Amino acid sequence: MWRKLRFRDEYIPLILTGRKRSTIRLEKKYDVGDTVYLVSQTTGRIFGKAKITNIIEKRLDELSDEDAWRDGFKDKYTLIEALKSIYGNLPDDTKVYIIEFRLKK
């Protein structure tokens, strides 16, 4: 059974154009090699599928601009603000998982 990876609708165009190639989550629910359905958080509609290519564990304060660019953000500060808007106030030492993926056709 394939799992679902949910995204806010604002991120869907970034994913479909290849600008967003990763997502950052607080839990590691996936493994490298998993194929997942990409799903709209709002509607539940499947908009694609992807293969998990890498998972990197870091602390919030270890995130870099490169992590942000891969995730579709202009810099790490913008990325961290977006994460805090989703998850609430996060301490700097919060463990996060960078889930890199590749769209499947």
C-alpha positions, 0 to 999 in steps of 0.5 A: 500500500502506498502512503500519502505525502500531504502538501498545502495547495500553495506548494503544488505548482512548485512541486509540479515544476520541479522547484520544490524537491523536498519537504521538511517534517517533524516525523520520519514516516517514510523510507528511502525508496518508498513511492508515495502519492502526493496529495492536496492537504485541502481537497485530498486530491492526488496530484502526483506520485514520487519516489523518496530519494533521500532522508536527512535528519537535522536540527532546526538551527542546522538548516541551510540556504541549500535546504531552503532552495531545495524546498522551494524557499528563497533562504533558510529564514523564510523556510523556518518561518514557514515551518513555524506557521505550520507547526507552531513555535519550534525550539532551535534544537527541534529534530526535523527530517528533510525528505527529498523526492523525485516525481514519477511519471 
